[in-house]
């Protein structure tokens, strides 16, 4: 009878430990997925910020070129008179 109770106790402990391990693995997987989603979100925000900065740089360069062309045109008109 003692061996039977001992065997049942061991089986119960193994079942509980396996169940806890399964829960831990599921939690780890969910945490991993959440971390990957978070990294992807940060990456997309960074890419959008870089694209916005590049656009602002290009717009600034275009504006500077337009101003330089307008000033050159104004100087050219003044010399023709």
TORKOL-634852 format. One record per residue: residue number from 0; x, y, z of N, C-alpha, C in turn. Coordinates in steps of 0.2 Angstrom, whole numbers, plus 2048, in hexadecimal, padded with zeros to 3 digits. Last residue first. Layout:
BEGIN
{pos: NUM&n_px: X&n_py: Y&n_pz: Z&ca_px: X&ca_py: Y&ca_pz: Z&c_px: X&c_py: Y&c_pz: Z}
...
This chain:
BEGIN
{pos: 80&n_px: 863&n_py: 9E0&n_pz: 6AD&ca_px: 861&ca_py: 9E7&ca_pz: 6AC&c_px: 866&c_py: 9EC&c_pz: 6AB}
{pos: 79&n_px: 86A&n_py: 9D4&n_pz: 6B0&ca_px: 868&ca_py: 9D5&ca_pz: 6A9&c_px: 865&c_py: 9DC&c_pz: 6A8}
{pos: 78&n_px: 86C&n_py: 9D4&n_pz: 6BD&ca_px: 871&ca_py: 9D5&ca_pz: 6B9&c_px: 86F&c_py: 9D7&c_pz: 6B2}
{pos: 77&n_px: 85F&n_py: 9D0&n_pz: 6C2&ca_px: 862&ca_py: 9D7&ca_pz: 6C4&c_px: 868&c_py: 9D9&c_pz: 6C0}
{pos: 76&n_px: 85D&n_py: 9C3&n_pz: 6BE&ca_px: 859&ca_py: 9C9&ca_pz: 6BB&c_px: 85C&c_py: 9CF&c_pz: 6BD}
{pos: 75&n_px: 867&n_py: 9BD&n_pz: 6C6&ca_px: 868&ca_py: 9BD&ca_pz: 6BF&c_px: 863&c_py: 9C2&c_pz: 6BB}
{pos: 74&n_px: 862&n_py: 9BE&n_pz: 6D2&ca_px: 868&ca_py: 9C1&ca_pz: 6D1&c_px: 869&c_py: 9C2&c_pz: 6C9}
{pos: 73&n_px: 856&n_py: 9B6&n_pz: 6D1&ca_px: 855&ca_py: 9BD&ca_pz: 6D2&c_px: 85C&c_py: 9C1&c_pz: 6D1}
{pos: 72&n_px: 85C&n_py: 9AA&n_pz: 6CF&ca_px: 858&ca_py: 9AD&ca_pz: 6C9&c_px: 857&c_py: 9B4&c_pz: 6CB}
{pos: 71&n_px: 862&n_py: 9A8&n_pz: 6DB&ca_px: 866&ca_py: 9A8&ca_pz: 6D5&c_px: 862&c_py: 9AC&c_pz: 6CF}
{pos: 70&n_px: 857&n_py: 9A7&n_pz: 6E3&ca_px: 85C&ca_py: 9AD&ca_pz: 6E4&c_px: 860&c_py: 9AD&c_pz: 6DE}
{pos: 69&n_px: 851&n_py: 99C&n_pz: 6DE&ca_px: 84D&ca_py: 9A2&ca_pz: 6DD&c_px: 852&c_py: 9A8&c_pz: 6DE}
{pos: 68&n_px: 85B&n_py: 992&n_pz: 6E1&ca_px: 859&ca_py: 993&ca_pz: 6DA&c_px: 855&c_py: 99A&c_pz: 6D9}
{pos: 67&n_px: 85A&n_py: 993&n_pz: 6EF&ca_px: 861&ca_py: 994&ca_pz: 6EB&c_px: 85F&c_py: 996&c_pz: 6E4}
{pos: 66&n_px: 84D&n_py: 98E&n_pz: 6F1&ca_px: 84F&ca_py: 995&ca_pz: 6F3&c_px: 856&c_py: 997&c_pz: 6EF}
{pos: 65&n_px: 84E&n_py: 981&n_pz: 6EC&ca_px: 84A&ca_py: 986&ca_pz: 6E9&c_px: 84C&c_py: 98D&c_pz: 6EB}
{pos: 64&n_px: 858&n_py: 97C&n_pz: 6F5&ca_px: 859&ca_py: 97C&ca_pz: 6EE&c_px: 855&c_py: 981&c_pz: 6EA}
{pos: 63&n_px: 851&n_py: 97C&n_pz: 701&ca_px: 857&ca_py: 980&ca_pz: 700&c_px: 859&c_py: 981&c_pz: 6F9}
{pos: 62&n_px: 847&n_py: 974&n_pz: 6FE&ca_px: 845&ca_py: 97A&ca_pz: 6FF&c_px: 84B&c_py: 97F&c_pz: 6FE}
{pos: 61&n_px: 84E&n_py: 968&n_pz: 6FC&ca_px: 84A&ca_py: 96A&ca_pz: 6F6&c_px: 848&c_py: 972&c_pz: 6F7}
{pos: 60&n_px: 852&n_py: 966&n_pz: 709&ca_px: 857&ca_py: 967&ca_pz: 704&c_px: 854&c_py: 96A&c_pz: 6FE}
{pos: 59&n_px: 846&n_py: 964&n_pz: 710&ca_px: 84B&ca_py: 96A&ca_pz: 712&c_px: 850&c_py: 96C&c_pz: 70C}
{pos: 58&n_px: 842&n_py: 958&n_pz: 70A&ca_px: 83E&ca_py: 95F&ca_pz: 709&c_px: 842&c_py: 965&c_pz: 70B}
{pos: 57&n_px: 84C&n_py: 950&n_pz: 70F&ca_px: 84B&ca_py: 951&ca_pz: 707&c_px: 847&c_py: 957&c_pz: 706}
{pos: 56&n_px: 84A&n_py: 951&n_pz: 71C&ca_px: 850&ca_py: 953&ca_pz: 71A&c_px: 850&c_py: 954&c_pz: 712}
{pos: 55&n_px: 83D&n_py: 94B&n_pz: 71D&ca_px: 83E&ca_py: 952&ca_pz: 71F&c_px: 845&c_py: 955&c_pz: 71D}
{pos: 54&n_px: 840&n_py: 93E&n_pz: 719&ca_px: 83B&ca_py: 943&ca_pz: 715&c_px: 83C&c_py: 94A&c_pz: 717}
{pos: 53&n_px: 848&n_py: 93A&n_pz: 723&ca_px: 84B&ca_py: 93A&ca_pz: 71C&c_px: 846&c_py: 93F&c_pz: 718}
{pos: 52&n_px: 83F&n_py: 93A&n_pz: 72E&ca_px: 845&ca_py: 93E&ca_pz: 72E&c_px: 848&c_py: 93F&c_pz: 727}
{pos: 51&n_px: 836&n_py: 931&n_pz: 729&ca_px: 833&ca_py: 938&ca_pz: 72A&c_px: 839&c_py: 93C&c_pz: 72A}
{pos: 50&n_px: 83E&n_py: 925&n_pz: 72A&ca_px: 83B&ca_py: 927&ca_pz: 723&c_px: 838&c_py: 92F&c_pz: 724}
{pos: 49&n_px: 840&n_py: 925&n_pz: 737&ca_px: 846&ca_py: 926&ca_pz: 733&c_px: 843&c_py: 928&c_pz: 72C}
{pos: 48&n_px: 833&n_py: 922&n_pz: 73C&ca_px: 837&ca_py: 928&ca_pz: 73E&c_px: 83D&c_py: 92A&c_pz: 739}
{pos: 47&n_px: 831&n_py: 916&n_pz: 736&ca_px: 82D&ca_py: 91B&ca_pz: 734&c_px: 830&c_py: 922&c_pz: 736}
{pos: 46&n_px: 83B&n_py: 90E&n_pz: 73D&ca_px: 83B&ca_py: 90F&ca_pz: 736&c_px: 837&c_py: 915&c_pz: 733}
{pos: 45&n_px: 836&n_py: 90F&n_pz: 74A&ca_px: 83C&ca_py: 912&ca_pz: 748&c_px: 83D&c_py: 913&c_pz: 741}
{pos: 44&n_px: 82A&n_py: 908&n_pz: 749&ca_px: 82A&ca_py: 90F&ca_pz: 74B&c_px: 830&c_py: 913&c_pz: 749}
{pos: 43&n_px: 82F&n_py: 8FC&n_pz: 746&ca_px: 82B&ca_py: 8FF&ca_pz: 741&c_px: 82A&c_py: 907&c_pz: 742}
{pos: 42&n_px: 835&n_py: 8F9&n_pz: 752&ca_px: 839&ca_py: 8F9&ca_pz: 74B&c_px: 835&c_py: 8FD&c_pz: 746}
{pos: 41&n_px: 82B&n_py: 8F8&n_pz: 75B&ca_px: 830&ca_py: 8FD&ca_pz: 75B&c_px: 834&c_py: 8FE&c_pz: 755}
{pos: 40&n_px: 824&n_py: 8ED&n_pz: 755&ca_px: 821&ca_py: 8F4&ca_pz: 756&c_px: 826&c_py: 8F9&c_pz: 756}
{pos: 39&n_px: 82E&n_py: 8E3&n_pz: 757&ca_px: 82B&ca_py: 8E5&ca_pz: 750&c_px: 828&c_py: 8EC&c_pz: 750}
{pos: 38&n_px: 82E&n_py: 8E3&n_pz: 765&ca_px: 834&ca_py: 8E5&ca_pz: 761&c_px: 832&c_py: 8E7&c_pz: 75A}
{pos: 37&n_px: 821&n_py: 8DE&n_pz: 768&ca_px: 824&ca_py: 8E5&ca_pz: 76A&c_px: 82A&c_py: 8E7&c_pz: 766}
{pos: 36&n_px: 821&n_py: 8D2&n_pz: 762&ca_px: 81D&ca_py: 8D7&ca_pz: 760&c_px: 81F&c_py: 8DE&c_pz: 762}
{pos: 35&n_px: 82B&n_py: 8CC&n_pz: 76A&ca_px: 82C&ca_py: 8CC&ca_pz: 763&c_px: 828&c_py: 8D2&c_pz: 760}
{pos: 34&n_px: 825&n_py: 8CC&n_pz: 777&ca_px: 82B&ca_py: 8D0&ca_pz: 776&c_px: 82C&c_py: 8D1&c_pz: 76E}
{pos: 33&n_px: 81A&n_py: 8C4&n_pz: 774&ca_px: 819&ca_py: 8CB&ca_pz: 776&c_px: 81F&c_py: 8CF&c_pz: 775}
{pos: 32&n_px: 820&n_py: 8B8&n_pz: 772&ca_px: 81C&ca_py: 8BB&ca_pz: 76C&c_px: 81B&c_py: 8C2&c_pz: 76E}
{pos: 31&n_px: 826&n_py: 8B6&n_pz: 77E&ca_px: 82A&ca_py: 8B7&ca_pz: 778&c_px: 827&c_py: 8BA&c_pz: 773}
{pos: 30&n_px: 81B&n_py: 8B5&n_pz: 786&ca_px: 81F&ca_py: 8BA&ca_pz: 787&c_px: 824&c_py: 8BB&c_pz: 781}
{pos: 29&n_px: 816&n_py: 8A9&n_pz: 781&ca_px: 812&ca_py: 8AF&ca_pz: 780&c_px: 816&c_py: 8B5&c_pz: 781}
{pos: 28&n_px: 820&n_py: 8A0&n_pz: 784&ca_px: 81F&ca_py: 8A1&ca_pz: 77D&c_px: 81B&c_py: 8A7&c_pz: 77C}
{pos: 27&n_px: 820&n_py: 8A1&n_pz: 792&ca_px: 826&ca_py: 8A3&ca_pz: 78F&c_px: 824&c_py: 8A4&c_pz: 787}
{pos: 26&n_px: 813&n_py: 89B&n_pz: 794&ca_px: 814&ca_py: 8A2&ca_pz: 796&c_px: 81A&c_py: 8A5&c_pz: 793}
{pos: 25&n_px: 815&n_py: 88E&n_pz: 790&ca_px: 810&ca_py: 892&ca_pz: 78C&c_px: 811&c_py: 89A&c_pz: 78E}
{pos: 24&n_px: 81F&n_py: 88A&n_pz: 799&ca_px: 821&ca_py: 88B&ca_pz: 792&c_px: 81C&c_py: 88F&c_pz: 78E}
{pos: 23&n_px: 817&n_py: 88B&n_pz: 7A5&ca_px: 81D&ca_py: 88F&ca_pz: 7A4&c_px: 81F&c_py: 890&c_pz: 79D}
{pos: 22&n_px: 80E&n_py: 881&n_pz: 7A2&ca_px: 80C&ca_py: 888&ca_pz: 7A3&c_px: 811&c_py: 88C&c_pz: 7A2}
{pos: 21&n_px: 817&n_py: 876&n_pz: 7A1&ca_px: 813&ca_py: 878&ca_pz: 79B&c_px: 810&c_py: 87F&c_pz: 79C}
{pos: 20&n_px: 81B&n_py: 876&n_pz: 7AE&ca_px: 820&ca_py: 877&ca_pz: 7A9&c_px: 81C&c_py: 879&c_pz: 7A3}
{pos: 19&n_px: 810&n_py: 873&n_pz: 7B5&ca_px: 813&ca_py: 879&ca_pz: 7B6&c_px: 818&c_py: 87B&c_pz: 7B1}
{pos: 18&n_px: 80E&n_py: 866&n_pz: 7B0&ca_px: 809&ca_py: 86B&ca_pz: 7AE&c_px: 80C&c_py: 872&c_pz: 7B0}
{pos: 17&n_px: 819&n_py: 85F&n_pz: 7B5&ca_px: 818&ca_py: 860&ca_pz: 7AE&c_px: 813&c_py: 865&c_pz: 7AC}
{pos: 16&n_px: 816&n_py: 860&n_pz: 7C3&ca_px: 81C&ca_py: 864&ca_pz: 7C0&c_px: 81C&c_py: 864&c_pz: 7B9}
{pos: 15&n_px: 80A&n_py: 858&n_pz: 7C4&ca_px: 80A&ca_py: 860&ca_pz: 7C5&c_px: 810&c_py: 863&c_pz: 7C2}
{pos: 14&n_px: 80F&n_py: 84C&n_pz: 7C0&ca_px: 80A&ca_py: 84F&ca_pz: 7BC&c_px: 809&c_py: 857&c_pz: 7BD}
{pos: 13&n_px: 819&n_py: 84A&n_pz: 7CA&ca_px: 81B&ca_py: 84A&ca_pz: 7C3&c_px: 815&c_py: 84E&c_pz: 7BE}
{pos: 12&n_px: 810&n_py: 849&n_pz: 7D5&ca_px: 815&ca_py: 84E&ca_pz: 7D4&c_px: 818&c_py: 84F&c_pz: 7CD}
{pos: 11&n_px: 808&n_py: 83E&n_pz: 7D1&ca_px: 805&ca_py: 844&ca_pz: 7D2&c_px: 80A&c_py: 84A&c_pz: 7D2}
{pos: 10&n_px: 812&n_py: 834&n_pz: 7D1&ca_px: 80F&ca_py: 835&ca_pz: 7CB&c_px: 80B&c_py: 83C&c_pz: 7CB}
{pos: 9&n_px: 816&n_py: 834&n_pz: 7DF&ca_px: 81B&ca_py: 836&ca_pz: 7DA&c_px: 817&c_py: 837&c_pz: 7D3}
{pos: 8&n_px: 809&n_py: 830&n_pz: 7E4&ca_px: 80C&ca_py: 836&ca_pz: 7E6&c_px: 811&c_py: 839&c_pz: 7E1}
{pos: 7&n_px: 808&n_py: 823&n_pz: 7DF&ca_px: 803&ca_py: 828&ca_pz: 7DD&c_px: 806&c_py: 82F&c_pz: 7DF}
{pos: 6&n_px: 813&n_py: 81D&n_pz: 7E5&ca_px: 813&ca_py: 81E&ca_pz: 7DE&c_px: 80E&c_py: 823&c_pz: 7DC}
{pos: 5&n_px: 80F&n_py: 81E&n_pz: 7F3&ca_px: 815&ca_py: 821&ca_pz: 7F0&c_px: 815&c_py: 822&c_pz: 7E9}
{pos: 4&n_px: 804&n_py: 816&n_pz: 7F2&ca_px: 803&ca_py: 81D&ca_pz: 7F4&c_px: 809&c_py: 821&c_pz: 7F2}
{pos: 3&n_px: 80B&n_py: 80A&n_pz: 7EF&ca_px: 805&ca_py: 80C&ca_pz: 7EB&c_px: 804&c_py: 814&c_pz: 7EC}
{pos: 2&n_px: 813&n_py: 808&n_pz: 7FA&ca_px: 816&ca_py: 809&ca_pz: 7F3&c_px: 811&c_py: 80C&c_pz: 7EE}
{pos: 1&n_px: 80A&n_py: 806&n_pz: 804&ca_px: 80E&ca_py: 80C&ca_pz: 804&c_px: 811&c_py: 80D&c_pz: 7FD}
{pos: 0&n_px: 804&n_py: 7FA&n_pz: 800&ca_px: 800&ca_py: 800&ca_pz: 800&c_px: 804&c_py: 806&c_pz: 800}
